[in-house]
Amino acid sequence: MRLSCPEIVPGAPIPRRFAAEGEDLSPPLFFSEVPETAAELALTCLDPDAPGAAGAGWTHWLIYGLAPKTPGLPEGLARRQIVGGGTQGLNGWGALGWGGPLPPPGPAHRYIFTLYALGARLTLGPGSTLEALKKAMSGRVLAQAELIGLYRRD
């Protein structure tokens, strides 16, 4: 399975327009080579380098309930229910949808986008948390793909 973004080169800086201090737009993402047996797709974006973010890191984006044939997500996805399927969960600020990078000044942080192909549909409603999503996905992940970008504030 593959996850890509024309605006984010793996391991390179994420453009400022996707950051909270920029336009705070969600980046465009493309999905391919999804297993034919997938029942649903889910996506997370986490910052494992965030101070005080024990375990998985700070949550920047949660989406679940995407149809397996979904080709990707457009830039600037609205922070509400996704037309045509898909549900957004809560980010680390307690808001629905994308919350762009905003690390403290200093070294670059990693932003890990992970796409999951799930073997069964989840029953999560809008506004679920990372913990609820992880619990619901347990034992259902058929495949996953990652994209890692960096962001730094001076």
ZATOR-131459 format. One record per residue: chain; x, y negated, z of N, C-alpha, C in turn. Coordinates in steps of 0.05 Angstrom, whole numbers. Last residue first. Layout:
// residues N
("A", (X, Y, Z), (X, Y, Z), (X, Y, Z)),
...
//
This chain:
// residues 154
("A", (232, -569, 286), (256, -582, 298), (249, -598, 322)),
("A", (202, -506, 278), (198, -535, 282), (223, -546, 295)),
("A", (195, -454, 230), (211, -467, 251), (203, -497, 253)),
("A", (176, -390, 208), (170, -418, 210), (185, -430, 234)),
("A", (176, -336, 160), (188, -351, 183), (178, -379, 184)),
("A", (140, -276, 145), (150, -302, 138), (161, -315, 164)),
("A", (129, -211, 124), (139, -227, 146), (151, -253, 135)),
("A", (81, -164, 112), (94, -187, 100), (103, -205, 123)),
("A", (64, -94, 108), (72, -119, 123), (84, -140, 104)),
("A", (14, -44, 108), (35, -59, 94), (40, -85, 109)),
("A", (-10, 22, 122), (-8, -6, 128), (15, -18, 112)),
("A", (-59, 75, 124), (-35, 63, 113), (-34, 34, 122)),
("A", (-99, 94, 158), (-89, 111, 137), (-62, 101, 126)),
("A", (-121, 89, 223), (-103, 76, 203), (-92, 97, 184)),
("A", (-150, 111, 264), (-163, 108, 239), (-146, 96, 217)),
("A", (-127, 112, 315), (-133, 137, 302), (-146, 135, 275)),
("A", (-154, 49, 329), (-138, 71, 340), (-147, 98, 327)),
("A", (-187, 7, 317), (-171, 19, 295), (-156, 44, 304)),
("A", (-209, -7, 367), (-227, 3, 346), (-211, 17, 323)),
("A", (-162, -27, 391), (-176, -4, 403), (-194, 9, 382)),
("A", (-150, -71, 358), (-131, -49, 361), (-145, -24, 372)),
("A", (-197, -102, 368), (-191, -92, 341), (-172, -68, 342)),
("A", (-192, -114, 422), (-215, -99, 413), (-210, -87, 385)),
("A", (-143, -144, 420), (-145, -119, 436), (-169, -102, 427)),
("A", (-158, -187, 388), (-137, -169, 379), (-139, -142, 394)),
("A", (-230, -196, 392), (-202, -202, 399), (-183, -181, 387)),
("A", (-284, -219, 350), (-271, -199, 366), (-242, -208, 371)),
("A", (-316, -253, 318), (-303, -263, 342), (-290, -243, 360)),
("A", (-369, -210, 295), (-352, -234, 292), (-340, -242, 319)),
("A", (-364, -140, 317), (-378, -164, 308), (-359, -187, 304)),
("A", (-344, -75, 296), (-338, -100, 311), (-354, -123, 299)),
("A", (-342, -23, 279), (-368, -35, 286), (-364, -59, 303)),
("A", (-308, 1, 220), (-308, -8, 247), (-336, -21, 253)),
("A", (-305, 60, 179), (-314, 32, 184), (-314, 26, 213)),
("A", (-244, 98, 170), (-273, 95, 178), (-279, 66, 182)),
("A", (-192, 93, 155), (-207, 116, 145), (-236, 116, 153)),
("A", (-163, 32, 133), (-176, 48, 154), (-193, 70, 142)),
("A", (-106, -2, 121), (-126, 13, 107), (-137, 32, 128)),
("A", (-83, -66, 141), (-88, -38, 149), (-110, -27, 131)),
("A", (-31, -112, 136), (-56, -103, 124), (-59, -73, 131)),
("A", (-1, -162, 173), (-3, -133, 170), (-31, -126, 159)),
("A", (46, -212, 178), (20, -206, 167), (19, -175, 163)),
("A", (82, -242, 225), (79, -216, 213), (50, -212, 205)),
("A", (127, -290, 231), (98, -288, 228), (93, -263, 212)),
("A", (179, -308, 275), (169, -290, 254), (139, -289, 255)),
("A", (208, -373, 285), (192, -350, 294), (184, -334, 270)),
("A", (271, -406, 290), (248, -397, 275), (234, -374, 288)),
("A", (290, -443, 350), (294, -423, 329), (268, -416, 315)),
("A", (257, -506, 361), (279, -487, 366), (281, -467, 343)),
("A", (194, -526, 387), (219, -533, 373), (241, -513, 381)),
("A", (144, -473, 388), (158, -495, 401), (184, -502, 385)),
("A", (103, -461, 329), (122, -453, 350), (133, -477, 364)),
("A", (55, -456, 297), (61, -479, 313), (79, -471, 335)),
("A", (21, -430, 239), (45, -430, 257), (48, -457, 271)),
("A", (-53, -435, 240), (-26, -435, 228), (-3, -436, 249)),
("A", (-104, -395, 246), (-91, -416, 262), (-62, -415, 254)),
("A", (-163, -369, 216), (-134, -375, 214), (-127, -398, 233)),
("A", (-219, -349, 259), (-204, -353, 234), (-175, -360, 237)),
("A", (-244, -382, 316), (-249, -363, 295), (-231, -370, 271)),
("A", (-205, -392, 376), (-221, -402, 353), (-224, -380, 332)),
("A", (-168, -382, 415), (-196, -376, 421), (-215, -386, 399)),
("A", (-117, -385, 401), (-128, -410, 413), (-157, -406, 420)),
("A", (-106, -337, 376), (-95, -341, 403), (-106, -367, 417)),
("A", (-169, -323, 342), (-140, -327, 343), (-131, -332, 372)),
("A", (-221, -275, 334), (-210, -299, 348), (-179, -299, 346)),
("A", (-239, -252, 268), (-238, -251, 297), (-226, -276, 308)),
("A", (-283, -248, 213), (-260, -260, 225), (-262, -258, 255)),
("A", (-303, -199, 166), (-309, -214, 191), (-283, -224, 203)),
("A", (-330, -177, 105), (-307, -184, 121), (-316, -202, 144)),
("A", (-368, -200, 49), (-359, -180, 67), (-334, -189, 82)),
("A", (-387, -242, 19), (-381, -217, 5), (-369, -196, 23)),
("A", (-356, -292, 56), (-376, -286, 36), (-368, -261, 21)),
("A", (-338, -285, 122), (-328, -285, 94), (-350, -276, 76)),
("A", (-353, -330, 174), (-358, -304, 161), (-350, -306, 132)),
("A", (-300, -379, 181), (-327, -369, 188), (-329, -341, 174)),
("A", (-262, -419, 161), (-261, -406, 188), (-289, -398, 197)),
("A", (-245, -407, 92), (-261, -421, 113), (-260, -405, 139)),
("A", (-181, -402, 65), (-205, -388, 72), (-219, -402, 95)),
("A", (-135, -423, 39), (-154, -441, 52), (-181, -428, 58)),
("A", (-128, -378, -16), (-116, -399, 1), (-139, -415, 14)),
("A", (-165, -315, -14), (-157, -341, -26), (-143, -359, -6)),
("A", (-144, -248, -9), (-158, -270, 3), (-148, -296, -9)),
("A", (-155, -187, -47), (-140, -206, -31), (-157, -227, -19)),
("A", (-188, -150, -71), (-161, -154, -83), (-143, -173, -66)),
("A", (-225, -100, -41), (-219, -128, -40), (-191, -133, -51)),
("A", (-237, -47, -38), (-231, -57, -65), (-225, -87, -65)),
("A", (-253, -39, 15), (-227, -28, 6), (-218, -38, -22)),
("A", (-280, -97, 46), (-283, -74, 29), (-256, -65, 18)),
("A", (-266, -114, 114), (-263, -120, 85), (-266, -95, 69)),
("A", (-268, -109, 168), (-293, -105, 153), (-290, -112, 124)),
("A", (-229, -165, 193), (-236, -136, 192), (-262, -134, 176)),
("A", (-177, -207, 213), (-199, -203, 194), (-204, -173, 193)),
("A", (-143, -254, 250), (-155, -227, 250), (-178, -227, 230)),
("A", (-86, -294, 264), (-109, -288, 246), (-117, -259, 249)),
("A", (-51, -304, 304), (-57, -326, 286), (-80, -320, 268)),
("A", (-34, -286, 369), (-52, -280, 347), (-57, -305, 330)),
("A", (30, -274, 394), (8, -293, 392), (-8, -287, 367)),
("A", (45, -205, 414), (51, -232, 406), (26, -249, 404)),
("A", (40, -153, 434), (39, -157, 405), (47, -185, 396)),
("A", (72, -164, 493), (62, -143, 475), (63, -150, 446)),
("A", (61, -232, 512), (69, -204, 518), (57, -185, 498)),
("A", (78, -290, 502), (60, -273, 487), (69, -244, 491)),
("A", (114, -325, 524), (92, -316, 541), (73, -298, 527)),
("A", (130, -353, 462), (135, -352, 490), (111, -343, 506)),
("A", (130, -313, 403), (117, -334, 418), (123, -331, 448)),
("A", (147, -273, 371), (168, -289, 384), (157, -311, 401)),
("A", (107, -249, 343), (118, -234, 365), (139, -250, 381)),
("A", (52, -271, 317), (79, -283, 322), (90, -269, 347)),
("A", (10, -241, 268), (19, -244, 295), (47, -256, 296)),
("A", (-46, -227, 233), (-22, -243, 231), (-14, -250, 260)),
("A", (-82, -171, 204), (-74, -187, 227), (-50, -204, 219)),
("A", (-137, -141, 172), (-112, -157, 170), (-107, -171, 196)),
("A", (-168, -83, 144), (-165, -102, 166), (-139, -117, 163)),
("A", (-214, -48, 103), (-188, -61, 107), (-190, -80, 130)),
("A", (-246, 16, 96), (-247, -12, 104), (-218, -22, 106)),
("A", (-239, 67, 79), (-266, 58, 83), (-269, 29, 88)),
("A", (-194, 99, 34), (-199, 78, 54), (-229, 71, 54)),
("A", (-181, 134, -5), (-198, 144, 16), (-204, 123, 38)),
("A", (-146, 109, -38), (-173, 113, -48), (-192, 122, -26)),
("A", (-103, 61, -9), (-111, 88, -12), (-140, 91, -20)),
("A", (-82, 6, -48), (-97, 14, -25), (-106, 43, -29)),
("A", (-51, -22, -85), (-44, 5, -78), (-57, 15, -52)),
("A", (-56, -89, -57), (-54, -70, -79), (-46, -43, -68)),
("A", (-75, -156, -44), (-73, -129, -35), (-72, -110, -59)),
("A", (-52, -221, -30), (-60, -202, -50), (-55, -174, -39)),
("A", (-68, -285, -2), (-57, -259, 0), (-68, -240, -21)),
("A", (-54, -353, 11), (-67, -334, -7), (-53, -307, -4)),
("A", (-57, -376, 80), (-43, -371, 55), (-59, -351, 37)),
("A", (-100, -426, 108), (-91, -398, 108), (-78, -393, 81)),
("A", (-76, -490, 126), (-91, -473, 108), (-82, -444, 111)),
("A", (-55, -534, 154), (-67, -512, 169), (-85, -495, 151)),
("A", (-27, -575, 134), (-55, -575, 127), (-70, -553, 141)),
("A", (16, -579, 189), (12, -587, 161), (-18, -588, 156)),
("A", (17, -559, 238), (26, -587, 236), (24, -596, 207)),
("A", (2, -506, 228), (-17, -524, 243), (-9, -553, 241)),
("A", (20, -487, 160), (25, -490, 189), (5, -509, 202)),
("A", (15, -489, 107), (1, -467, 120), (4, -469, 151)),
("A", (47, -530, 91), (18, -534, 88), (2, -512, 101)),
("A", (100, -512, 97), (88, -528, 118), (58, -531, 115)),
("A", (114, -444, 77), (110, -472, 70), (93, -487, 92)),
("A", (158, -404, 115), (130, -408, 106), (126, -437, 100)),
("A", (224, -383, 97), (205, -401, 111), (178, -402, 98)),
("A", (232, -310, 87), (238, -338, 82), (218, -356, 96)),
("A", (216, -258, 92), (239, -266, 107), (247, -295, 103)),
("A", (185, -257, 29), (191, -242, 53), (217, -252, 66)),
("A", (157, -318, 11), (178, -299, 4), (185, -284, 29)),
("A", (95, -342, 0), (113, -333, 22), (132, -311, 12)),
("A", (64, -351, -44), (75, -374, -30), (94, -367, -7)),
("A", (43, -304, -62), (61, -319, -80), (74, -342, -67)),
("A", (43, -248, -22), (34, -276, -23), (53, -291, -42)),
("A", (21, -180, -10), (39, -200, -20), (26, -228, -20)),
("A", (22, -113, 7), (11, -139, 15), (31, -160, 5)),
("A", (8, -46, -13), (24, -70, -14), (8, -95, -6)),
("A", (17, 23, 0), (0, 0, 0), (18, -25, 0)),
//
